[in-house]
Each structure stands twice: as C-alpha cells, then as structure tokens.
Amino acid sequence: MELLDRFLSKTKFESYEDFYSNFSITIPENFNFAYDVLDALASEKGGQQALVWCDEKGAQASFTFAEIKTLSDKAANVLREAGIGKGDPVMLILKRRWEYWPVLLALHKLGAIAIPATHLLTTKDIVYRCDAADIAGIICVDDPDLLGRVDEAEAKLKQGAQKPHLRYKAYMRSVHTPKDFNPARQDSWIDFKPLLEKAGAEFKRPASASANSDIMLLYFTSGTTGMPKMVRHDFSYPLGHITTAKYWHQVIPGGLHLTVADTGWAKAAWGKIYGQWFCGAAVFVYDYDRFVPHAMLEIISKYRLTSFCAPPTIYRFFVKEELKKYDFSALKTCTVAGEPLNPEIYERFLEGTGLKLRECYGQTELTVTLCAWPWLEPKPGSMGKPAPGYDIDLVREDGSSCGMGEEGQVVVRTDRRKPWGMFGGYYRDDALTNSVWHDNIYYTGDMAWKDEDGYFWFVGRSDDVIKSSGYRIGPFEVESALLEHPAVLECAITGVPDPDRGMVVKATVVLAKGYTASDSLMLELQNHVKKTTAPYKYPRIVEFVTELPKTISGKIRRVQIREEDHSVPE
C-alpha cells in the first residue's frame, strides 16, 4: 500500500466535480507527521531522495528519507538533553539552510511548538514574539547581526520580567562559517552542529508525543496592518496539504519540487515539506540571499526540476528574460500564489515556456482554498474554484450571499465541517479569533466575484477597495492593466481622499530598467489604463518611486502608502 492510500480512500478523480464531492482524508488519532510519514518513508523507501539542497555559492548536498530520519532523531536527542519538551515554543530562524528540516521534524517528534521566523526580524520584532508566545528557545543561523539582535531582545525582556524567557539559544554553522566564528556573547549561545554530529541516532516515539489537537506550529502573520497575529495549527495540519502537493503542484513520486519561499513563512509548509513528502516527491531547496532571475532559471534547468511554485513577482522577472534558451523539458507544472497573478504575466510565461500557470488562493490560516485544479482550464487572473472540504461563499456587508458577478467578501462556511488544515484560531486571542470567525463563518477579509462558470476573481483586500464617484474600484484590476505596460516593473494602487469624488485612484510605480520618470510617461500610463480597463478606473495621480513599501514577507503595504498620503506635514 502506498503512503497516500493510508489517508485517502480515493486518489484519482474523473472531473473537478468528482474531486470536490468525493475527496476525503482519514485523520488517525495522535497523528504526527514526523513519525507517521517521515519515519514510515525512511522504513519503506529509505534510499529514496528526500531533500536536495544547493546555495548560490555552489555548495550542494542531498539527503535520503533514511538520512533525514536519522538527523531528526539526533536533533531530537540534542533538544531533549537541553530541556526542550512537549509544548515548548521554539523559534526557528534558519533561512533556507538544509538544517531547518531535521530540526523542525525533531520539534514535531518532541511534541514541541515550532515557530518559523524570518532572519529580517528586528530587535523589537523578536521582543514582541518572545513575549507574546513565551518562547523557550531560539535556533538561528550564524549571522552575527541576527545573534546580536537576539541578545538585545533578551536583555530587554529581562528588564522587569515577571516570567522566564529564552532559556535556550543555539546557532547553526554552515559550510561557509569560518572555523574561528564566535557569537557576540559566546557564553550564552550553544553551537548546535557539533552536538548534532555526536548525538544518538535513535529517538523512540514517546507514548504521549502529541495529540491531534496539540499545537504543532505558530505563524506570526506579517499582515499589512496592525501587529502580527499568531496563527495556531495543530498536529493534523500537514494532512491538509495533500491537496496542495498532489492536485495543485501536481508533484510526482520521485520528482523534484521547488517552492520559492523562506522557511520563515507559511508558504514553506505549503511547498517545502508536508504535502510533497506525502506524495513521495523530493523537496528541492535553493538557498540564496539575493534573487537573480537568470540564476534561478539556470537552477531549474540544471537540476531538472519537475514542478515549481513561486509568487507572481518571481514570474514578473522571469518573463523579462529570454525564456526559450533554458531547458524546461523536465518541468511539468508551474504554479503561482502569494498575490494575484496578472494575466499579462500568464500569457508571456506561456509563450516562453509552453506551461500554463495554475493559480491558487489561500491564507496562513487556511490551506489551498481556491485553485485552478488539473481538471480546469486556467483563466488568467482567476483564483479558480473551491478546494474539497471548503464551503466558499461571497457575502455582502449585511451577510447575505452575492449574486453572480457581484463583488463580496470571501468567507468559509464551517457549520457542516471544518476544512482539513484550517487553523484553530489565533493563539491567546479569543477576541481576535471571534472577530473573524463567528456564527460558523470565517471572514477572510478578501473581496472577489464569481463568474458564470463558477470561477472566482480576486478584487482586493476589503480595506483596499476604492470608492470613487459612486464606483467601487478594486486595486488588482488597475495594477494588472499597468503591468501590461513595458515601463512598469511593480506598482500599487491606492485611494487618495478627494473633495469632489470622495476618493481618486493613485498609482505608485516602480519603473523597469531603461525607463525614466516624466510627465509624458505618466500621461502614457494613464491613457494605457483607460484603454485597457474602464476609463473611470485610471489613476489620476501617478507617483514614481524606486521601491514599494512591503511587509517582511514581501507583500505590498498599501496601508503605508495610504497613511503617508493622508498625513499632514507639521
């Protein structure tokens, strides 16, 4: 019996309708991915490739399922010896280092709470996270600046502290770490790698390792407004990503899949471990600090990747390269998520590679929610149709359901069942949870409309929709129009208060190489939008900038642009 057959009663479907109606997951009691999937694969397919890693400096490594099991057992022994156990929150700031995988799995084996995080966190960010989640330990890369920020955060936490913080701090050496490397406060940091090498190679499953309802992961969402929320996922969460890998990424057993994401983001859970290993595919990791389009295209070609997923920004840069000079013969599926895909990018990528980009919509709180599934013909710019287990509706402000073609907020109805992999609420914040999930309805905060074929189309965040002269204008449609112009590399559409129209549309634009800001180019862009979409949607204000404000996860902070526009100089 194949691994997936233990959790699915049916894996092949004749149509989208068959898939949506008949797909089902059996969730075992006390399911733990590290034992029930990784260790099972190590036992049954131990010699099969599980992880292939390389970095931008030329270093590379690969690991079988058996080797990953051994490394995770050794890491679990190291952590247990250090006093880390069930329910302890541990923050992992390991970028795209291969060590992230065995350490994450070790935390699962211990029943601890893993908190993946980005290396871009400031001292203030670290203090907030440690205090909000009572973080017991941090394991991070050997970046002196990062180690220093952790030390600064620890010092601030100890000032007048009423509770203990950070009883464990460890750093992870890489192949490039100088032999004489020492952290700023050597006495307070543990060098993890030598301990990992010496640790025992077997870790037995405790009788009470974890229950399905125990917290397995906490993600601090980077939201475009307010302080980060703590999204709580339990030990059954990985099962929700079977649909992600098998039916969206369409990974193949023995194949090689790359999702472009730092391990600090939830997208890593979507594309760099759980679903891919359920399906017997290997995870490919490209470890880089600066994105260089042609370098990543060469990686895809050199390593003969079979499936690839990235945010729209990556594809925006790809289509400006000479795509036809790369060997994509092994590449079967390309997918896109993170922000809506502009139709212009879809068409140009299809022209250059022959591959249709399959878009998906979801949130850190959810798994794949809407998608251009294999049985559906992608409609460029559409999010596709609902995932099995998700009862999706569009609702008006009064809570009533929208008609076809009418814009409304995307909601998940949970009265009949909770979708596989859906979050359990915001950690330690029932009020916030109840504000978005009440009366058996989860409100995503995203606006969309549905066409006559049942495809959903993204409009924007509910806070981003612009009301001008009685019209409702979604930023995505205007941004898509602008991105069709060769001068535009990136852009953000926001509303600016206007005494006559209520709001007017503003475009904040980053220009592509070879273009210079000018009044004539502004007029050209305005006329382009008028011709491409409804004339009333054109940006009456155009501001040229060198970069857009973004969250540390890379999402455009339209709220910051609005705040700066609304502020009054002293």
C-alpha positions in Angstrom: 0.0 0.0 0.0 1.3 3.4 -1.0 1.6 6.0 1.8 -1.2 8.2 0.5 -3.6 5.2 0.4 -3.4 5.1 4.2 -5.0 8.5 4.4 -7.2 8.8 1.3 -10.0 6.5 0.2 -9.6 7.7 -3.4 -6.8 9.4 -5.2 -7.9 9.5 -8.8 -10.8 11.6 -10.0 -12.6 11.9 -13.3 -13.5 15.6 -13.0 -13.4 18.6 -10.8 -16.9 17.8 -9.6 -15.9 14.3 -8.7 -12.8 15.7 -6.9 -14.8 18.3 -4.9 -17.6 15.9 -3.9 -15.6 12.7 -3.2 -12.2 13.7 -2.0 -11.8 12.8 1.7 -9.0 12.4 4.3 -8.9 9.9 7.1 -7.1 11.5 10.1 -5.6 8.9 12.5 -5.7 9.5 16.2 -2.5 11.1 17.6 -1.2 11.7 14.1 2.4 13.1 14.0 3.9 13.8 10.6 7.5 13.2 11.8 6.7 9.6 12.9 3.7 8.6 10.6 5.1 10.0 7.4 8.8 10.7 7.6 9.7 7.6 9.6 7.4 5.5 7.5 9.1 6.6 4.4 12.5 6.0 5.9 11.4 2.5 6.7 9.8 1.7 3.4 11.8 3.9 0.9 14.8 4.8 2.9 17.2 5.1 0.0 14.9 7.4 -2.0 15.9 11.0 -2.3 14.0 13.3 0.1 15.9 16.7 0.0 18.2 18.3 -2.5 19.9 21.5 -1.4 22.2 23.9 -3.1 23.2 27.5 -2.5 24.2 30.5 -4.6 27.9 30.0 -3.8 28.0 26.5 -5.3 27.7 24.3 -2.3 25.3 21.4 -2.5 24.0 18.4 -0.6 21.3 15.7 -0.8 19.6 13.5 1.7 17.5 10.4 1.6 14.5 9.8 3.7 16.5 7.5 5.9 19.2 10.2 6.4 16.6 12.8 7.2 15.1 10.5 9.8 18.5 9.9 11.4 19.2 13.6 11.5 15.8 14.4 13.0 16.3 11.7 15.7 19.7 13.2 16.5 18.3 16.7 16.7 15.5 15.5 19.0 18.1 14.0 21.3 20.1 17.2 21.4 17.0 19.3 22.2 15.6 16.9 24.8 19.0 16.9 26.5 18.7 20.7 26.5 15.4 20.6 28.3 13.1 21.2 25.3 10.0 19.1 25.5 6.3 18.9 24.8 4.5 22.2 24.4 7.7 24.3 24.5 7.6 27.1 21.9 10.9 27.2 19.9 11.6 29.8 17.2 13.5 28.7 14.1 15.3 31.3 12.1 17.2 29.1 9.7 16.5 30.8 6.4 16.9 28.2 3.6 19.6 26.1 5.3 19.0 22.3 5.0 19.3 22.0 8.7 15.8 23.5 9.1 14.2 20.2 8.0 15.7 17.8 10.7 15.3 20.4 13.4 11.6 21.1 12.5 10.9 17.4 12.5 12.8 17.0 15.8 10.4 19.5 17.4 7.4 17.6 16.0 8.8 14.4 17.5 9.1 16.1 20.9 5.6 17.5 20.7 7.1 21.0 20.9 5.7 24.1 19.2 7.7 25.2 16.2 7.6 28.9 15.3 9.3 29.5 12.0 10.5 33.1 11.6 12.5 35.3 9.2 16.0 36.5 9.7 14.8 40.0 8.9 13.2 40.4 12.3 14.3 43.5 14.2 15.1 43.5 17.9 11.6 44.9 18.5 10.1 42.1 16.5 11.9 39.5 18.5 10.9 41.0 21.8 7.2 41.0 20.7 7.3 37.4 19.6 9.1 36.1 22.7 6.7 38.0 25.0 3.5 37.0 23.0 4.3 33.3 22.8 6.6 32.8 25.8 9.3 31.4 23.5 11.6 29.0 25.3 14.3 28.7 22.7 15.7 30.2 19.5 17.7 28.3 17.0 19.1 30.5 14.2 21.7 30.9 11.5 25.2 32.1 12.4 24.6 35.7 11.3 26.4 38.0 13.8 23.9 40.8 13.3 21.0 38.4 14.0 22.6 36.9 17.0 23.2 40.5 18.3 19.5 41.4 17.8 18.5 38.3 19.7 20.9 39.2 22.6 19.4 42.8 22.6 15.9 41.4 22.7 16.8 39.1 25.6 18.2 42.0 27.6 15.0 44.0 27.0 12.9 41.0 28.0 14.8 40.6 31.3 14.1 44.2 32.3 11.4 43.9 34.9 10.4 40.5 33.6 7.7 38.6 35.5 8.2 35.4 33.6 11.3 33.5 32.2 12.3 33.9 28.6 14.7 32.2 26.3 16.2 29.5 28.4 17.9 28.1 25.2 19.8 29.8 22.4 21.6 28.0 19.7 23.2 28.9 16.4 23.8 26.7 13.3 27.1 26.7 11.5 27.0 26.4 7.7 29.6 25.1 5.2 30.8 28.7 4.8 31.2 29.5 8.5 34.8 30.4 9.5 36.3 28.0 11.9 37.1 30.8 14.4 33.5 32.1 14.3 32.2 33.2 17.8 28.9 34.8 18.6 28.9 38.2 20.4 28.1 36.6 23.7 29.7 33.2 23.4 28.8 32.1 26.9 25.1 32.3 26.2 25.0 30.6 22.8 25.1 26.9 22.0 27.0 25.7 18.9 24.3 23.2 17.6 26.2 21.4 14.8 28.9 19.6 16.9 26.1 18.4 19.3 24.1 17.2 16.3 27.0 15.2 15.0 27.7 13.5 18.3 24.1 12.8 19.3 22.5 9.4 19.4 21.0 8.3 16.1 17.8 6.8 17.5 14.8 8.5 19.2 11.9 6.4 20.3 8.4 7.8 20.0 7.1 8.7 23.4 3.7 7.3 24.3 2.2 10.8 24.6 4.2 12.6 21.9 1.3 14.6 20.6 -2.5 14.6 20.2 -4.1 15.9 17.1 -5.4 19.0 19.0 -2.0 20.0 20.3 -0.3 23.0 18.8 2.3 22.0 16.3 3.0 25.3 14.5 2.6 29.0 15.3 3.0 31.5 12.5 3.2 35.2 13.1 1.4 36.6 10.1 3.1 39.7 8.7 -0.3 41.4 7.9 -0.4 44.8 6.1 -1.9 46.4 9.2 -1.5 46.1 12.9 0.7 43.8 15.0 1.3 40.2 13.7 -1.3 37.7 14.6 -0.3 34.2 16.0 -1.9 31.6 13.7 -2.3 28.3 15.5 -2.1 25.0 13.6 -2.4 21.6 15.3 -0.7 18.3 14.5 -3.4 17.3 11.9 -2.4 20.4 9.8 0.0 18.6 7.4 -2.8 16.4 6.1 -4.5 19.5 4.7 -1.6 19.9 2.3 -2.1 16.6 0.5 -4.3 18.6 -1.9 -1.6 21.3 -2.1 1.0 19.0 -3.4 -0.9 16.3 -5.3 -3.6 18.3 -7.0 -2.2 21.9 -7.2 1.6 21.4 -7.5 1.0 18.0 -9.1 4.2 16.7 -7.8 5.2 13.2 -8.9 6.7 10.3 -6.9 10.5 10.6 -7.3 10.1 14.1 -8.8 11.9 17.2 -7.6 9.8 20.2 -6.4 10.9 23.7 -5.7 8.7 26.2 -3.9 10.3 29.6 -3.7 9.9 30.6 0.0 12.0 31.3 3.0 11.3 28.8 5.8 10.1 31.7 8.0 6.8 31.9 6.0 3.8 29.6 6.0 4.4 29.1 2.2 7.3 26.8 3.2 4.8 24.5 5.0 2.7 24.5 1.8 5.5 23.7 -0.6 8.7 22.5 1.1 7.8 19.5 3.3 4.4 18.1 4.2 2.4 17.5 1.0 5.4 16.8 -1.1 6.6 14.0 1.1 3.1 12.6 1.4 3.3 12.2 -2.3 6.8 10.7 -2.4 8.4 13.7 -4.1 11.7 15.2 -3.1 12.0 18.8 -2.0 14.5 21.0 -3.7 15.9 23.9 -1.8 17.8 26.8 -3.5 19.5 28.8 -0.7 20.1 32.4 -1.8 20.2 35.9 -0.3 19.5 37.9 -3.4 17.1 36.8 -6.2 18.8 36.8 -9.6 16.2 35.7 -12.3 18.7 34.1 -14.7 20.4 32.2 -11.8 17.1 30.7 -10.7 16.2 29.8 -14.2 19.6 28.0 -14.6 18.9 26.1 -11.4 15.5 24.9 -12.7 17.2 23.7 -15.9 20.4 22.2 -14.4 18.6 20.2 -11.7 15.8 19.2 -14.0 13.0 20.2 -11.6 9.7 18.6 -12.3 7.4 21.1 -10.6 7.9 24.7 -9.5 5.9 27.3 -7.4 6.6 30.9 -6.8 4.9 34.3 -6.1 3.9 36.5 -9.1 6.9 38.8 -8.5 9.3 35.9 -9.5 7.4 35.3 -12.7 7.3 39.1 -13.5 11.1 39.0 -13.6 11.2 35.6 -15.4 9.2 36.9 -18.4 11.8 39.7 -18.9 14.4 37.0 -19.5 14.9 35.0 -22.7 13.0 32.0 -21.5 13.3 29.9 -24.6 17.1 29.5 -24.1 16.5 27.4 -20.9 15.8 23.7 -20.8 12.4 23.1 -19.2 11.9 19.7 -20.7 11.6 18.0 -17.2 9.3 20.7 -15.9 5.7 19.5 -15.9 3.8 22.0 -13.7 4.3 25.6 -12.7 2.1 27.2 -10.1 1.7 30.7 -8.5 0.4 32.1 -5.2 1.0 34.8 -2.7 -0.7 37.6 -4.5 -3.0 37.6 -7.6 -1.4 36.8 -10.9 -1.7 39.4 -13.6 -3.0 38.0 -17.0 -0.1 39.7 -18.9 2.4 37.6 -16.9 0.4 34.4 -17.5 0.4 34.9 -21.3 4.1 35.8 -21.6 5.2 32.9 -19.4 3.0 30.5 -21.5 4.6 31.9 -24.7 8.1 31.5 -23.3 7.7 28.0 -21.8 4.5 26.4 -23.1 3.4 25.9 -19.4 0.1 27.2 -18.1 0.5 28.8 -14.6 -2.0 27.4 -12.2 -3.1 29.9 -9.6 -4.1 29.3 -6.0 -5.7 31.3 -3.2 -5.2 30.7 0.5 -4.1 32.2 3.7 -1.8 31.4 6.5 -4.9 30.5 8.4 -6.0 28.1 5.7 -4.7 25.6 3.1 -5.4 25.7 -0.6 -8.8 27.3 -0.7 -9.4 28.2 -4.4 -7.4 26.8 -7.2 -7.1 26.2 -10.9 -7.2 22.4 -10.5 -5.9 20.0 -13.1 -9.4 19.3 -14.5 -10.0 23.1 -15.1 -8.7 25.3 -17.9 -7.0 28.2 -16.2 -8.5 31.6 -16.7 -5.6 34.1 -16.4 -6.2 36.2 -13.4 -8.8 33.9 -11.8 -8.2 32.1 -8.5 -10.1 29.1 -9.8 -12.7 27.0 -7.9 -13.0 25.8 -4.3 -11.0 23.1 -2.8 -12.7 20.0 -1.4 -13.8 20.5 2.2 -14.1 24.2 1.7 -17.7 25.6 1.5 -16.9 29.0 0.0 -19.4 31.9 -0.4 -19.3 35.6 -1.2 -21.2 37.8 1.1 -22.4 41.4 1.2 -21.9 43.7 4.1 -25.2 42.6 5.6 -24.1 38.9 5.4 -26.4 37.9 2.5 -24.9 35.9 -0.4 -23.9 37.7 -3.5 -25.3 37.0 -7.0 -23.2 36.1 -10.0 -20.8 38.8 -11.0 -21.3 40.7 -7.7 -18.4 41.6 -5.5 -18.4 40.4 -2.0 -16.2 39.2 0.8 -14.8 35.6 0.5 -16.0 33.6 3.5 -15.6 29.9 4.6 -18.8 28.4 6.0 -17.8 25.9 8.7 -21.3 24.8 10.0 -21.1 21.4 8.4 -17.4 20.7 8.9 -14.1 22.5 9.4 -11.8 22.1 6.3 -8.7 19.9 6.7 -5.8 22.0 7.8 -7.8 25.1 8.8 -6.3 27.0 11.7 -7.6 26.6 15.3 -7.8 30.3 16.0 -5.3 33.0 17.0 -3.1 32.0 19.9 -4.1 33.6 23.2 -6.5 36.0 21.4 -10.1 34.8 21.5 -11.4 38.2 20.8 -9.5 38.5 17.6 -10.5 34.9 16.6 -14.2 35.7 17.2 -14.0 38.9 15.2 -13.2 37.0 12.0 -14.7 33.6 12.8 -18.2 33.6 14.3 -21.6 32.0 13.6 -19.8 29.2 11.8 -18.4 31.6 9.2 -14.8 32.6 8.7 -14.3 36.0 7.1 -11.1 36.2 5.0 -11.1 39.9 4.5 -10.6 39.4 0.8 -13.0 40.7 -1.9 -13.9 38.7 -5.0 -16.6 38.0 -7.5 -17.7 34.8 -9.3 -18.4 34.3 -13.0 -21.0 32.2 -14.8 -18.6 29.2 -14.8 -18.0 29.2 -11.1 -14.5 30.7 -11.2 -13.6 33.2 -8.5 -11.8 36.5 -9.3 -9.8 38.5 -6.7 -10.6 42.2 -6.3 -8.5 43.2 -3.3 -8.5 43.3 0.5 -11.7 44.8 1.8 -9.7 47.7 3.2 -8.1 48.3 -0.2 -11.2 48.7 -2.3 -11.5 52.3 -3.5 -14.9 54.1 -3.7 -14.7 56.9 -6.2 -17.7 58.9 -7.6 -20.0 56.1 -6.7 -17.8 53.4 -8.3 -16.1 50.6 -6.4 -12.6 50.0 -7.8 -10.5 47.0 -6.9 -6.7 47.7 -7.0 -5.9 44.4 -8.6 -7.6 45.2 -12.0 -5.8 48.6 -12.3 -2.5 47.1 -11.3 -2.9 44.3 -13.9 -3.6 47.0 -16.5 -0.5 48.9 -15.6 1.7 45.8 -15.5 0.9 45.2 -19.2 2.9 48.3 -20.0 6.6 47.5 -20.5 7.7 50.5 -18.4 6.1 49.1 -15.2 8.1 46.7 -13.1 5.9 46.9 -10.0 3.0 49.0 -8.9 0.5 49.6 -6.1 -3.0 51.1 -6.4 -4.4 53.1 -3.5 -7.1 55.7 -2.9 -6.5 59.3 -2.1 -9.2 61.5 -0.5 -10.8 64.0 -2.9 -13.4 66.6 -2.0 -15.4 66.1 -5.2 -15.1 62.3 -5.9 -14.6 61.0 -2.4 -11.5 59.2 -3.4 -9.3 59.2 -6.5 -7.1 56.4 -7.8 -3.4 56.7 -7.2 -0.7 54.6 -8.8 2.7 54.2 -7.1 5.0 52.8 -9.8 8.5 51.3 -9.9 9.9 51.6 -13.4 11.6 48.8 -15.3 15.2 49.3 -16.4 15.6 51.8 -19.3 12.7 54.0 -18.4 12.8 57.4 -16.7 10.0 59.1 -14.8 8.5 62.0 -16.7 5.1 63.8 -17.2 4.9 62.3 -20.7 5.3 58.8 -19.3 2.7 59.5 -16.6 0.2 60.5 -19.3 1.1 57.5 -21.3 0.4 55.2 -18.4 -2.9 56.9 -17.6 -4.0 56.5 -21.2 -2.9 52.9 -21.3 -5.2 52.1 -18.3 -8.1 54.0 -19.9 -7.8 51.8 -23.0 -7.2 48.6 -21.1 -9.9 48.8 -18.5 -12.9 51.0 -17.7 -11.9 54.7 -18.1 -13.1 55.7 -14.7 -10.5 53.4 -13.1 -7.5 55.2 -14.5 -5.0 56.7 -11.9 -5.4 60.4 -11.7 -2.3 60.5 -9.6 0.9 58.7 -10.6 4.0 58.7 -8.3 7.3 57.2 -9.4 9.3 55.5 -6.7 12.4 53.3 -6.5 10.7 50.7 -4.4 7.4 49.9 -2.8 6.9 49.5 0.9 6.5 45.8 1.8 6.0 43.6 4.8 8.9 41.3 5.7 7.1 38.6 3.8 7.2 40.7 0.6 3.6 41.8 0.4 2.9 45.3 -0.7 1.9 47.6 2.2 -0.8 49.7 0.5 -1.8 50.8 4.0 1.6 52.5 4.4 1.2 54.3 1.1 -2.3 55.5 2.2 -1.1 56.6 5.6 1.7 58.6 4.1 -0.7 60.2 1.6 -3.2 61.1 4.4 -0.6 62.5 6.8 -0.4 66.3 7.2 3.1 67.8 7.5 3.7 69.7 10.6 
